[in-house]
Amino acid sequence: MIRVFGLKAPDLIGSGIKCRISTTFFVRKHLPNGYLSNGLLPLVVLPREPCYAMPLPSRYWAPELIRDWY
């Protein structure tokens, strides 16, 4: 298994926008129902080196997002 943080994405992927790729680890207890069940997930991103990205724990989500998660 390979872990990457802030790996530059090929220009073709970003359509002219500079993009980075980072490995994400999901802690089930931080998701509203314990698993990924929606196509929208809030992330916290460090926009400078090393360009980390992590899912925002659900206790910080807006109530509307939690409601739509189910």
mmCIF file as Biopython writes it, N, C-alpha, C and O atoms, coordinates in Angstrom:
data_model
#
loop_
_atom_site.group_PDB
_atom_site.id
_atom_site.type_symbol
_atom_site.label_atom_id
_atom_site.label_alt_id
_atom_site.label_comp_id
_atom_site.label_asym_id
_atom_site.label_entity_id
_atom_site.label_seq_id
_atom_site.pdbx_PDB_ins_code
_atom_site.Cartn_x
_atom_site.Cartn_y
_atom_site.Cartn_z
_atom_site.occupancy
_atom_site.B_iso_or_equiv
_atom_site.auth_seq_id
_atom_site.auth_asym_id
_atom_site.pdbx_PDB_model_num
ATOM 1   N N  . MET A ? 1  ? 0.843   -1.168 0.000   1.0 0.0 1  A 1 
ATOM 2   C CA . MET A ? 1  ? 0.000   0.000  0.000   1.0 0.0 1  A 1 
ATOM 3   C C  . MET A ? 1  ? 0.898   1.244  0.000   1.0 0.0 1  A 1 
ATOM 4   O O  . MET A ? 1  ? 1.887   1.318  0.729   1.0 0.0 1  A 1 
ATOM 5   N N  . ILE A ? 2  ? 0.535   2.187  -0.813  1.0 0.0 2  A 1 
ATOM 6   C CA . ILE A ? 2  ? 1.322   3.415  -0.939  1.0 0.0 2  A 1 
ATOM 7   C C  . ILE A ? 2  ? 0.542   4.567  -0.326  1.0 0.0 2  A 1 
ATOM 8   O O  . ILE A ? 2  ? -0.660  4.699  -0.555  1.0 0.0 2  A 1 
ATOM 9   N N  . ARG A ? 3  ? 1.212   5.389  0.443   1.0 0.0 3  A 1 
ATOM 10  C CA . ARG A ? 3  ? 0.615   6.584  1.025   1.0 0.0 3  A 1 
ATOM 11  C C  . ARG A ? 3  ? 1.288   7.797  0.400   1.0 0.0 3  A 1 
ATOM 12  O O  . ARG A ? 3  ? 2.516   7.850  0.318   1.0 0.0 3  A 1 
ATOM 13  N N  . VAL A ? 4  ? 0.505   8.763  -0.038  1.0 0.0 4  A 1 
ATOM 14  C CA . VAL A ? 4  ? 1.073   9.981  -0.615  1.0 0.0 4  A 1 
ATOM 15  C C  . VAL A ? 4  ? 0.404   11.196 0.014   1.0 0.0 4  A 1 
ATOM 16  O O  . VAL A ? 4  ? -0.755  11.133 0.422   1.0 0.0 4  A 1 
ATOM 17  N N  . PHE A ? 5  ? 1.131   12.287 0.088   1.0 0.0 5  A 1 
ATOM 18  C CA . PHE A ? 5  ? 0.608   13.548 0.599   1.0 0.0 5  A 1 
ATOM 19  C C  . PHE A ? 5  ? 1.135   14.660 -0.290  1.0 0.0 5  A 1 
ATOM 20  O O  . PHE A ? 5  ? 2.343   14.884 -0.364  1.0 0.0 5  A 1 
ATOM 21  N N  . GLY A ? 6  ? 0.239   15.350 -0.957  1.0 0.0 6  A 1 
ATOM 22  C CA . GLY A ? 6  ? 0.633   16.482 -1.780  1.0 0.0 6  A 1 
ATOM 23  C C  . GLY A ? 6  ? 1.312   16.128 -3.085  1.0 0.0 6  A 1 
ATOM 24  O O  . GLY A ? 6  ? 2.043   16.945 -3.645  1.0 0.0 6  A 1 
ATOM 25  N N  . LEU A ? 7  ? 1.084   14.927 -3.575  1.0 0.0 7  A 1 
ATOM 26  C CA . LEU A ? 7  ? 1.659   14.516 -4.858  1.0 0.0 7  A 1 
ATOM 27  C C  . LEU A ? 7  ? 1.029   15.351 -5.975  1.0 0.0 7  A 1 
ATOM 28  O O  . LEU A ? 7  ? -0.195  15.463 -6.047  1.0 0.0 7  A 1 
ATOM 29  N N  . LYS A ? 8  ? 1.839   15.927 -6.829  1.0 0.0 8  A 1 
ATOM 30  C CA . LYS A ? 8  ? 1.299   16.744 -7.912  1.0 0.0 8  A 1 
ATOM 31  C C  . LYS A ? 8  ? 0.513   15.865 -8.886  1.0 0.0 8  A 1 
ATOM 32  O O  . LYS A ? 8  ? 1.014   14.847 -9.363  1.0 0.0 8  A 1 
ATOM 33  N N  . ALA A ? 9  ? -0.709  16.270 -9.169  1.0 0.0 9  A 1 
ATOM 34  C CA . ALA A ? 9  ? -1.556  15.528 -10.100 1.0 0.0 9  A 1 
ATOM 35  C C  . ALA A ? 9  ? -1.207  15.938 -11.528 1.0 0.0 9  A 1 
ATOM 36  O O  . ALA A ? 9  ? -0.798  17.076 -11.761 1.0 0.0 9  A 1 
ATOM 37  N N  . PRO A ? 10 ? -1.365  15.026 -12.483 1.0 0.0 10 A 1 
ATOM 38  C CA . PRO A ? 10 ? -1.116  15.378 -13.876 1.0 0.0 10 A 1 
ATOM 39  C C  . PRO A ? 10 ? -2.012  16.544 -14.310 1.0 0.0 10 A 1 
ATOM 40  O O  . PRO A ? 10 ? -3.161  16.633 -13.880 1.0 0.0 10 A 1 
ATOM 41  N N  . ASP A ? 11 ? -1.497  17.426 -15.151 1.0 0.0 11 A 1 
ATOM 42  C CA . ASP A ? 11 ? -2.254  18.594 -15.620 1.0 0.0 11 A 1 
ATOM 43  C C  . ASP A ? 11 ? -3.580  18.204 -16.262 1.0 0.0 11 A 1 
ATOM 44  O O  . ASP A ? 11 ? -4.549  18.959 -16.183 1.0 0.0 11 A 1 
ATOM 45  N N  . LEU A ? 12 ? -3.635  17.051 -16.890 1.0 0.0 12 A 1 
ATOM 46  C CA . LEU A ? 12 ? -4.858  16.588 -17.550 1.0 0.0 12 A 1 
ATOM 47  C C  . LEU A ? 12 ? -6.018  16.451 -16.558 1.0 0.0 12 A 1 
ATOM 48  O O  . LEU A ? 12 ? -7.168  16.705 -16.916 1.0 0.0 12 A 1 
ATOM 49  N N  . ILE A ? 13 ? -5.729  16.055 -15.323 1.0 0.0 13 A 1 
ATOM 50  C CA . ILE A ? 13 ? -6.766  15.867 -14.308 1.0 0.0 13 A 1 
ATOM 51  C C  . ILE A ? 13 ? -7.354  17.197 -13.856 1.0 0.0 13 A 1 
ATOM 52  O O  . ILE A ? 13 ? -8.566  17.307 -13.675 1.0 0.0 13 A 1 
ATOM 53  N N  . GLY A ? 14 ? -6.510  18.208 -13.673 1.0 0.0 14 A 1 
ATOM 54  C CA . GLY A ? 14 ? -6.957  19.481 -13.124 1.0 0.0 14 A 1 
ATOM 55  C C  . GLY A ? 14 ? -7.551  20.452 -14.111 1.0 0.0 14 A 1 
ATOM 56  O O  . GLY A ? 14 ? -8.032  21.508 -13.703 1.0 0.0 14 A 1 
ATOM 57  N N  . SER A ? 15 ? -7.539  20.145 -15.387 1.0 0.0 15 A 1 
ATOM 58  C CA . SER A ? 15 ? -8.078  21.052 -16.414 1.0 0.0 15 A 1 
ATOM 59  C C  . SER A ? 15 ? -7.557  22.474 -16.244 1.0 0.0 15 A 1 
ATOM 60  O O  . SER A ? 15 ? -8.327  23.433 -16.297 1.0 0.0 15 A 1 
ATOM 61  N N  . GLY A ? 16 ? -6.260  22.608 -16.041 1.0 0.0 16 A 1 
ATOM 62  C CA . GLY A ? 16 ? -5.649  23.923 -15.907 1.0 0.0 16 A 1 
ATOM 63  C C  . GLY A ? 16 ? -5.513  24.410 -14.475 1.0 0.0 16 A 1 
ATOM 64  O O  . GLY A ? 16 ? -4.865  25.429 -14.236 1.0 0.0 16 A 1 
ATOM 65  N N  . ILE A ? 17 ? -6.104  23.711 -13.518 1.0 0.0 17 A 1 
ATOM 66  C CA . ILE A ? 17 ? -5.990  24.064 -12.111 1.0 0.0 17 A 1 
ATOM 67  C C  . ILE A ? 17 ? -4.926  23.153 -11.494 1.0 0.0 17 A 1 
ATOM 68  O O  . ILE A ? 17 ? -4.932  21.945 -11.727 1.0 0.0 17 A 1 
ATOM 69  N N  . LYS A ? 18 ? -4.025  23.724 -10.717 1.0 0.0 18 A 1 
ATOM 70  C CA . LYS A ? 18 ? -3.002  22.916 -10.061 1.0 0.0 18 A 1 
ATOM 71  C C  . LYS A ? 18 ? -3.657  22.074 -8.972  1.0 0.0 18 A 1 
ATOM 72  O O  . LYS A ? 18 ? -4.247  22.613 -8.037  1.0 0.0 18 A 1 
ATOM 73  N N  . CYS A ? 19 ? -3.553  20.765 -9.092  1.0 0.0 19 A 1 
ATOM 74  C CA . CYS A ? 19 ? -4.184  19.841 -8.141  1.0 0.0 19 A 1 
ATOM 75  C C  . CYS A ? 19 ? -3.128  18.967 -7.483  1.0 0.0 19 A 1 
ATOM 76  O O  . CYS A ? 19 ? -2.054  18.740 -8.040  1.0 0.0 19 A 1 
ATOM 77  N N  . ARG A ? 20 ? -3.448  18.483 -6.298  1.0 0.0 20 A 1 
ATOM 78  C CA . ARG A ? 20 ? -2.584  17.571 -5.552  1.0 0.0 20 A 1 
ATOM 79  C C  . ARG A ? 20 ? -3.379  16.327 -5.176  1.0 0.0 20 A 1 
ATOM 80  O O  . ARG A ? 20 ? -4.608  16.360 -5.112  1.0 0.0 20 A 1 
ATOM 81  N N  . ILE A ? 21 ? -2.675  15.241 -4.932  1.0 0.0 21 A 1 
ATOM 82  C CA . ILE A ? 21 ? -3.283  13.977 -4.528  1.0 0.0 21 A 1 
ATOM 83  C C  . ILE A ? 21 ? -2.759  13.630 -3.143  1.0 0.0 21 A 1 
ATOM 84  O O  . ILE A ? 21 ? -1.552  13.686 -2.908  1.0 0.0 21 A 1 
ATOM 85  N N  . SER A ? 22 ? -3.651  13.272 -2.221  1.0 0.0 22 A 1 
ATOM 86  C CA . SER A ? 22 ? -3.259  12.863 -0.877  1.0 0.0 22 A 1 
ATOM 87  C C  . SER A ? 22 ? -4.048  11.629 -0.469  1.0 0.0 22 A 1 
ATOM 88  O O  . SER A ? 22 ? -5.217  11.477 -0.824  1.0 0.0 22 A 1 
ATOM 89  N N  . THR A ? 23 ? -3.397  10.758 0.275   1.0 0.0 23 A 1 
ATOM 90  C CA . THR A ? 23 ? -4.061  9.603  0.856   1.0 0.0 23 A 1 
ATOM 91  C C  . THR A ? 23 ? -4.993  10.081 1.961   1.0 0.0 23 A 1 
ATOM 92  O O  . THR A ? 23 ? -4.644  10.984 2.721   1.0 0.0 23 A 1 
ATOM 93  N N  . THR A ? 24 ? -6.162  9.486  2.054   1.0 0.0 24 A 1 
ATOM 94  C CA . THR A ? 24 ? -7.109  9.854  3.096   1.0 0.0 24 A 1 
ATOM 95  C C  . THR A ? 24 ? -7.442  8.625  3.932   1.0 0.0 24 A 1 
ATOM 96  O O  . THR A ? 24 ? -7.707  7.548  3.398   1.0 0.0 24 A 1 
ATOM 97  N N  . PHE A ? 25 ? -7.424  8.801  5.229   1.0 0.0 25 A 1 
ATOM 98  C CA . PHE A ? 25 ? -7.784  7.739  6.169   1.0 0.0 25 A 1 
ATOM 99  C C  . PHE A ? 25 ? -9.107  8.128  6.810   1.0 0.0 25 A 1 
ATOM 100 O O  . PHE A ? 25 ? -9.236  9.229  7.344   1.0 0.0 25 A 1 
ATOM 101 N N  . PHE A ? 26 ? -10.079 7.248  6.762   1.0 0.0 26 A 1 
ATOM 102 C CA . PHE A ? 26 ? -11.396 7.520  7.319   1.0 0.0 26 A 1 
ATOM 103 C C  . PHE A ? 26 ? -11.553 6.812  8.659   1.0 0.0 26 A 1 
ATOM 104 O O  . PHE A ? 26 ? -11.373 5.598  8.748   1.0 0.0 26 A 1 
ATOM 105 N N  . VAL A ? 27 ? -11.886 7.565  9.692   1.0 0.0 27 A 1 
ATOM 106 C CA . VAL A ? 27 ? -12.172 6.999  11.000  1.0 0.0 27 A 1 
ATOM 107 C C  . VAL A ? 27 ? -13.691 6.879  11.088  1.0 0.0 27 A 1 
ATOM 108 O O  . VAL A ? 27 ? -14.394 7.889  11.109  1.0 0.0 27 A 1 
ATOM 109 N N  . ARG A ? 28 ? -14.190 5.667  11.137  1.0 0.0 28 A 1 
ATOM 110 C CA . ARG A ? 28 ? -15.644 5.435  11.065  1.0 0.0 28 A 1 
ATOM 111 C C  . ARG A ? 28 ? -16.433 6.175  12.135  1.0 0.0 28 A 1 
ATOM 112 O O  . ARG A ? 28 ? -17.552 6.618  11.876  1.0 0.0 28 A 1 
ATOM 113 N N  . LYS A ? 29 ? -15.879 6.314  13.314  1.0 0.0 29 A 1 
ATOM 114 C CA . LYS A ? 29 ? -16.627 6.983  14.377  1.0 0.0 29 A 1 
ATOM 115 C C  . LYS A ? 29 ? -16.847 8.469  14.083  1.0 0.0 29 A 1 
ATOM 116 O O  . LYS A ? 29 ? -17.661 9.117  14.742  1.0 0.0 29 A 1 
ATOM 117 N N  . HIS A ? 30 ? -16.132 9.008  13.104  1.0 0.0 30 A 1 
ATOM 118 C CA . HIS A ? 30 ? -16.296 10.419 12.733  1.0 0.0 30 A 1 
ATOM 119 C C  . HIS A ? 30 ? -17.258 10.616 11.566  1.0 0.0 30 A 1 
ATOM 120 O O  . HIS A ? 30 ? -17.440 11.741 11.101  1.0 0.0 30 A 1 
ATOM 121 N N  . LEU A ? 31 ? -17.876 9.533  11.086  1.0 0.0 31 A 1 
ATOM 122 C CA . LEU A ? 31 ? -18.894 9.617  10.045  1.0 0.0 31 A 1 
ATOM 123 C C  . LEU A ? 31 ? -20.262 9.432  10.693  1.0 0.0 31 A 1 
ATOM 124 O O  . LEU A ? 31 ? -20.386 8.636  11.624  1.0 0.0 31 A 1 
ATOM 125 N N  . PRO A ? 32 ? -21.294 10.142 10.231  1.0 0.0 32 A 1 
ATOM 126 C CA . PRO A ? 32 ? -22.599 10.095 10.900  1.0 0.0 32 A 1 
ATOM 127 C C  . PRO A ? 32 ? -23.166 8.693  11.113  1.0 0.0 32 A 1 
ATOM 128 O O  . PRO A ? 32 ? -23.727 8.428  12.176  1.0 0.0 32 A 1 
ATOM 129 N N  . ASN A ? 33 ? -23.042 7.799  10.156  1.0 0.0 33 A 1 
ATOM 130 C CA . ASN A ? 33 ? -23.588 6.452  10.345  1.0 0.0 33 A 1 
ATOM 131 C C  . ASN A ? 33 ? -22.499 5.382  10.287  1.0 0.0 33 A 1 
ATOM 132 O O  . ASN A ? 33 ? -22.789 4.198  10.116  1.0 0.0 33 A 1 
ATOM 133 N N  . GLY A ? 34 ? -21.265 5.803  10.429  1.0 0.0 34 A 1 
ATOM 134 C CA . GLY A ? 34 ? -20.158 4.860  10.509  1.0 0.0 34 A 1 
ATOM 135 C C  . GLY A ? 34 ? -19.589 4.376  9.191   1.0 0.0 34 A 1 
ATOM 136 O O  . GLY A ? 34 ? -18.670 3.557  9.187   1.0 0.0 34 A 1 
ATOM 137 N N  . TYR A ? 35 ? -20.109 4.858  8.070   1.0 0.0 35 A 1 
ATOM 138 C CA . TYR A ? 35 ? -19.553 4.468  6.775   1.0 0.0 35 A 1 
ATOM 139 C C  . TYR A ? 35 ? -19.849 5.546  5.731   1.0 0.0 35 A 1 
ATOM 140 O O  . TYR A ? 35 ? -20.702 6.409  5.936   1.0 0.0 35 A 1 
ATOM 141 N N  . LEU A ? 36 ? -19.135 5.480  4.619   1.0 0.0 36 A 1 
ATOM 142 C CA . LEU A ? 36 ? -19.349 6.434  3.534   1.0 0.0 36 A 1 
ATOM 143 C C  . LEU A ? 36 ? -20.661 6.107  2.842   1.0 0.0 36 A 1 
ATOM 144 O O  . LEU A ? 36 ? -20.829 5.009  2.310   1.0 0.0 36 A 1 
ATOM 145 N N  . SER A ? 37 ? -21.594 7.053  2.848   1.0 0.0 37 A 1 
ATOM 146 C CA . SER A ? 37 ? -22.898 6.773  2.250   1.0 0.0 37 A 1 
ATOM 147 C C  . SER A ? 37 ? -23.410 7.929  1.401   1.0 0.0 37 A 1 
ATOM 148 O O  . SER A ? 37 ? -24.583 7.953  1.029   1.0 0.0 37 A 1 
ATOM 149 N N  . ASN A ? 38 ? -22.544 8.882  1.094   1.0 0.0 38 A 1 
ATOM 150 C CA . ASN A ? 38 ? -22.957 10.049 0.320   1.0 0.0 38 A 1 
ATOM 151 C C  . ASN A ? 38 ? -21.781 10.480 -0.541  1.0 0.0 38 A 1 
ATOM 152 O O  . ASN A ? 38 ? -20.627 10.228 -0.194  1.0 0.0 38 A 1 
ATOM 153 N N  . GLY A ? 39 ? -22.067 11.117 -1.643  1.0 0.0 39 A 1 
ATOM 154 C CA . GLY A ? 39 ? -21.012 11.568 -2.548  1.0 0.0 39 A 1 
ATOM 155 C C  . GLY A ? 39 ? -20.375 12.886 -2.148  1.0 0.0 39 A 1 
ATOM 156 O O  . GLY A ? 39 ? -19.442 13.347 -2.806  1.0 0.0 39 A 1 
ATOM 157 N N  . LEU A ? 40 ? -20.869 13.501 -1.074  1.0 0.0 40 A 1 
ATOM 158 C CA . LEU A ? 40 ? -20.349 14.782 -0.609  1.0 0.0 40 A 1 
ATOM 159 C C  . LEU A ? 40 ? -19.742 14.592 0.767   1.0 0.0 40 A 1 
ATOM 160 O O  . LEU A ? 40 ? -20.392 14.078 1.677   1.0 0.0 40 A 1 
ATOM 161 N N  . LEU A ? 41 ? -18.487 15.010 0.917   1.0 0.0 41 A 1 
ATOM 162 C CA . LEU A ? 41 ? -17.793 14.853 2.184   1.0 0.0 41 A 1 
ATOM 163 C C  . LEU A ? 41 ? -16.926 16.082 2.422   1.0 0.0 41 A 1 
ATOM 164 O O  . LEU A ? 41 ? -16.052 16.381 1.608   1.0 0.0 41 A 1 
ATOM 165 N N  . PRO A ? 42 ? -17.149 16.805 3.524   1.0 0.0 42 A 1 
ATOM 166 C CA . PRO A ? 42 ? -16.320 17.988 3.778   1.0 0.0 42 A 1 
ATOM 167 C C  . PRO A ? 42 ? -14.892 17.593 4.153   1.0 0.0 42 A 1 
ATOM 168 O O  . PRO A ? 42 ? -14.678 16.673 4.943   1.0 0.0 42 A 1 
ATOM 169 N N  . LEU A ? 43 ? -13.933 18.289 3.584   1.0 0.0 43 A 1 
ATOM 170 C CA . LEU A ? 43 ? -12.519 18.040 3.840   1.0 0.0 43 A 1 
ATOM 171 C C  . LEU A ? 43 ? -11.859 19.280 4.421   1.0 0.0 43 A 1 
ATOM 172 O O  . LEU A ? 43 ? -12.282 20.406 4.159   1.0 0.0 43 A 1 
ATOM 173 N N  . VAL A ? 44 ? -10.827 19.060 5.205   1.0 0.0 44 A 1 
ATOM 174 C CA . VAL A ? 44 ? -9.946  20.126 5.668   1.0 0.0 44 A 1 
ATOM 175 C C  . VAL A ? 44 ? -8.662  19.949 4.871   1.0 0.0 44 A 1 
ATOM 176 O O  . VAL A ? 44 ? -8.084  18.863 4.841   1.0 0.0 44 A 1 
ATOM 177 N N  . VAL A ? 45 ? -8.220  21.022 4.227   1.0 0.0 45 A 1 
ATOM 178 C CA . VAL A ? 45 ? -7.059  20.929 3.341   1.0 0.0 45 A 1 
ATOM 179 C C  . VAL A ? 45 ? -6.011  21.953 3.752   1.0 0.0 45 A 1 
ATOM 180 O O  . VAL A ? 45 ? -6.324  23.127 3.952   1.0 0.0 45 A 1 
ATOM 181 N N  . LEU A ? 46 ? -4.777  21.511 3.876   1.0 0.0 46 A 1 
ATOM 182 C CA . LEU A ? 46 ? -3.645  22.398 4.087   1.0 0.0 46 A 1 
ATOM 183 C C  . LEU A ? 46 ? -3.111  22.748 2.697   1.0 0.0 46 A 1 
ATOM 184 O O  . LEU A ? 46 ? -2.508  21.894 2.046   1.0 0.0 46 A 1 
ATOM 185 N N  . PRO A ? 47 ? -3.317  23.982 2.225   1.0 0.0 47 A 1 
ATOM 186 C CA . PRO A ? 47 ? -2.995  24.314 0.837   1.0 0.0 47 A 1 
ATOM 187 C C  . PRO A ? 47 ? -1.517  24.548 0.555   1.0 0.0 47 A 1 
ATOM 188 O O  . PRO A ? 47 ? -1.161  24.876 -0.577  1.0 0.0 47 A 1 
ATOM 189 N N  . ARG A ? 48 ? -0.662  24.392 1.528   1.0 0.0 48 A 1 
ATOM 190 C CA . ARG A ? 48 ? 0.781   24.543 1.296   1.0 0.0 48 A 1 
ATOM 191 C C  . ARG A ? 48 ? 1.474   23.228 1.646   1.0 0.0 48 A 1 
ATOM 192 O O  . ARG A ? 48 ? 0.863   22.333 2.231   1.0 0.0 48 A 1 
ATOM 193 N N  . GLU A ? 49 ? 2.721   23.119 1.292   1.0 0.0 49 A 1 
ATOM 194 C CA . GLU A ? 49 ? 3.470   21.892 1.564   1.0 0.0 49 A 1 
ATOM 195 C C  . GLU A ? 49 ? 3.333   21.503 3.023   1.0 0.0 49 A 1 
ATOM 196 O O  . GLU A ? 49 ? 3.458   22.381 3.877   1.0 0.0 49 A 1 
ATOM 197 N N  . PRO A ? 50 ? 3.089   20.270 3.360   1.0 0.0 50 A 1 
ATOM 198 C CA . PRO A ? 50 ? 3.021   19.058 2.557   1.0 0.0 50 A 1 
ATOM 199 C C  . PRO A ? 50 ? 1.643   18.751 1.974   1.0 0.0 50 A 1 
ATOM 200 O O  . PRO A ? 50 ? 1.424   17.628 1.521   1.0 0.0 50 A 1 
ATOM 201 N N  . CYS A ? 51 ? 0.706   19.701 1.967   1.0 0.0 51 A 1 
ATOM 202 C CA . CYS A ? 51 ? -0.597  19.564 1.301   1.0 0.0 51 A 1 
ATOM 203 C C  . CYS A ? 51 ? -1.432  18.401 1.836   1.0 0.0 51 A 1 
ATOM 204 O O  . CYS A ? 51 ? -1.902  17.566 1.064   1.0 0.0 51 A 1 
ATOM 205 N N  . TYR A ? 52 ? -1.613  18.349 3.131   1.0 0.0 52 A 1 
ATOM 206 C CA . TYR A ? 52 ? -2.457  17.319 3.735   1.0 0.0 52 A 1 
ATOM 207 C C  . TYR A ? 52 ? -3.932  17.606 3.474   1.0 0.0 52 A 1 
ATOM 208 O O  . TYR A ? 52 ? -4.338  18.759 3.328   1.0 0.0 52 A 1 
ATOM 209 N N  . ALA A ? 53 ? -4.721  16.547 3.418   1.0 0.0 53 A 1 
ATOM 210 C CA . ALA A ? 53 ? -6.179  16.651 3.320   1.0 0.0 53 A 1 
ATOM 211 C C  . ALA A ? 53 ? -6.763  15.602 4.256   1.0 0.0 53 A 1 
ATOM 212 O O  . ALA A ? 53 ? -6.286  14.468 4.306   1.0 0.0 53 A 1 
ATOM 213 N N  . MET A ? 54 ? -7.795  15.985 4.995   1.0 0.0 54 A 1 
ATOM 214 C CA . MET A ? 54 ? -8.432  15.029 5.899   1.0 0.0 54 A 1 
ATOM 215 C C  . MET A ? 54 ? -9.920  15.296 5.955   1.0 0.0 54 A 1 
ATOM 216 O O  . MET A ? 54 ? -10.344 16.446 5.843   1.0 0.0 54 A 1 
ATOM 217 N N  . PRO A ? 55 ? -10.728 14.251 6.126   1.0 0.0 55 A 1 
ATOM 218 C CA . PRO A ? 55 ? -12.171 14.449 6.282   1.0 0.0 55 A 1 
ATOM 219 C C  . PRO A ? 55 ? -12.456 15.228 7.564   1.0 0.0 55 A 1 
ATOM 220 O O  . PRO A ? 55 ? -11.817 14.998 8.591   1.0 0.0 55 A 1 
ATOM 221 N N  . LEU A ? 56 ? -13.403 16.137 7.502   1.0 0.0 56 A 1 
ATOM 222 C CA . LEU A ? 56 ? -13.825 16.891 8.677   1.0 0.0 56 A 1 
ATOM 223 C C  . LEU A ? 56 ? -14.711 15.990 9.537   1.0 0.0 56 A 1 
ATOM 224 O O  . LEU A ? 56 ? -15.695 15.455 9.027   1.0 0.0 56 A 1 
ATOM 225 N N  . PRO A ? 57 ? -14.397 15.800 10.829  1.0 0.0 57 A 1 
ATOM 226 C CA . PRO A ? 57 ? -15.253 14.960 11.686  1.0 0.0 57 A 1 
ATOM 227 C C  . PRO A ? 57 ? -16.690 15.487 11.701  1.0 0.0 57 A 1 
ATOM 228 O O  . PRO A ? 57 ? -16.913 16.698 11.687  1.0 0.0 57 A 1 
ATOM 229 N N  . SER A ? 58 ? -17.650 14.583 11.730  1.0 0.0 58 A 1 
ATOM 230 C CA . SER A ? 58 ? -19.061 14.953 11.590  1.0 0.0 58 A 1 
ATOM 231 C C  . SER A ? 58 ? -19.570 15.864 12.701  1.0 0.0 58 A 1 
ATOM 232 O O  . SER A ? 58 ? -20.573 16.549 12.501  1.0 0.0 58 A 1 
ATOM 233 N N  . ARG A ? 59 ? -18.930 15.899 13.845  1.0 0.0 59 A 1 
ATOM 234 C CA . ARG A ? 59 ? -19.393 16.798 14.913  1.0 0.0 59 A 1 
ATOM 235 C C  . ARG A ? 59 ? -19.262 18.264 14.514  1.0 0.0 59 A 1 
ATOM 236 O O  . ARG A ? 59 ? -19.855 19.132 15.155  1.0 0.0 59 A 1 
ATOM 237 N N  . TYR A ? 60 ? -18.483 18.557 13.448  1.0 0.0 60 A 1 
ATOM 238 C CA . TYR A ? 60 ? -18.323 19.924 12.967  1.0 0.0 60 A 1 
ATOM 239 C C  . TYR A ? 60 ? -19.150 20.214 11.713  1.0 0.0 60 A 1 
ATOM 240 O O  . TYR A ? 60 ? -19.091 21.323 11.180  1.0 0.0 60 A 1 
ATOM 241 N N  . TRP A ? 61 ? -19.916 19.240 11.239  1.0 0.0 61 A 1 
ATOM 242 C CA . TRP A ? 61 ? -20.721 19.420 10.034  1.0 0.0 61 A 1 
ATOM 243 C C  . TRP A ? 61 ? -21.956 20.270 10.320  1.0 0.0 61 A 1 
ATOM 244 O O  . TRP A ? 61 ? -22.449 20.318 11.447  1.0 0.0 61 A 1 
ATOM 245 N N  . ALA A ? 62 ? -22.435 20.924 9.295   1.0 0.0 62 A 1 
ATOM 246 C CA . ALA A ? 62 ? -23.709 21.639 9.381   1.0 0.0 62 A 1 
ATOM 247 C C  . ALA A ? 62 ? -24.834 20.612 9.519   1.0 0.0 62 A 1 
ATOM 248 O O  . ALA A ? 62 ? -24.751 19.532 8.935   1.0 0.0 62 A 1 
ATOM 249 N N  . PRO A ? 63 ? -25.887 20.930 10.283  1.0 0.0 63 A 1 
ATOM 250 C CA . PRO A ? 63 ? -26.996 19.980 10.464  1.0 0.0 63 A 1 
ATOM 251 C C  . PRO A ? 63 ? -27.602 19.504 9.140   1.0 0.0 63 A 1 
ATOM 252 O O  . PRO A ? 63 ? -28.022 18.352 9.035   1.0 0.0 63 A 1 
ATOM 253 N N  . GLU A ? 64 ? -27.651 20.372 8.138   1.0 0.0 64 A 1 
ATOM 254 C CA . GLU A ? 64 ? -28.218 19.990 6.835   1.0 0.0 64 A 1 
ATOM 255 C C  . GLU A ? 64 ? -27.396 18.880 6.176   1.0 0.0 64 A 1 
ATOM 256 O O  . GLU A ? 64 ? -27.948 17.976 5.548   1.0 0.0 64 A 1 
ATOM 257 N N  . LEU A ? 65 ? -26.082 18.959 6.325   1.0 0.0 65 A 1 
ATOM 258 C CA . LEU A ? 65 ? -25.216 17.946 5.718   1.0 0.0 65 A 1 
ATOM 259 C C  . LEU A ? 65 ? -25.402 16.600 6.412   1.0 0.0 65 A 1 
ATOM 260 O O  . LEU A ? 65 ? -25.429 15.560 5.755   1.0 0.0 65 A 1 
ATOM 261 N N  . ILE A ? 66 ? -25.526 16.617 7.717   1.0 0.0 66 A 1 
ATOM 262 C CA . ILE A ? 66 ? -25.757 15.359 8.459   1.0 0.0 66 A 1 
ATOM 263 C C  . ILE A ? 66 ? -27.095 14.760 8.059   1.0 0.0 66 A 1 
ATOM 264 O O  . ILE A ? 66 ? -27.189 13.550 7.857   1.0 0.0 66 A 1 
ATOM 265 N N  . ARG A ? 67 ? -28.127 15.581 7.941   1.0 0.0 67 A 1 
ATOM 266 C CA . ARG A ? 67 ? -29.454 15.109 7.542   1.0 0.0 67 A 1 
ATOM 267 C C  . ARG A ? 67 ? -29.410 14.474 6.150   1.0 0.0 67 A 1 
ATOM 268 O O  . ARG A ? 67 ? -30.028 13.434 5.923   1.0 0.0 67 A 1 
ATOM 269 N N  . ASP A ? 68 ? -28.688 15.091 5.229   1.0 0.0 68 A 1 
ATOM 270 C CA . ASP A ? 68 ? -28.604 14.581 3.856   1.0 0.0 68 A 1 
ATOM 271 C C  . ASP A ? 68 ? -27.707 13.365 3.729   1.0 0.0 68 A 1 
ATOM 272 O O  . ASP A ? 68 ? -27.745 12.675 2.710   1.0 0.0 68 A 1 
ATOM 273 N N  . TRP A ? 69 ? -26.912 13.093 4.729   1.0 0.0 69 A 1 
ATOM 274 C CA . TRP A ? 69 ? -25.964 11.965 4.693   1.0 0.0 69 A 1 
ATOM 275 C C  . TRP A ? 69 ? -26.715 10.641 4.708   1.0 0.0 69 A 1 
ATOM 276 O O  . TRP A ? 69 ? -26.256 9.668  4.109   1.0 0.0 69 A 1 
ATOM 277 N N  . TYR A ? 70 ? -27.857 10.584 5.378   1.0 0.0 70 A 1 
ATOM 278 C CA . TYR A ? 70 ? -28.591 9.327  5.552   1.0 0.0 70 A 1 
ATOM 279 C C  . TYR A ? 70 ? -29.421 8.994  4.353   1.0 0.0 70 A 1 
ATOM 280 O O  . TYR A ? 70 ? -30.101 7.968  4.339   1.0 0.0 70 A 1 
#
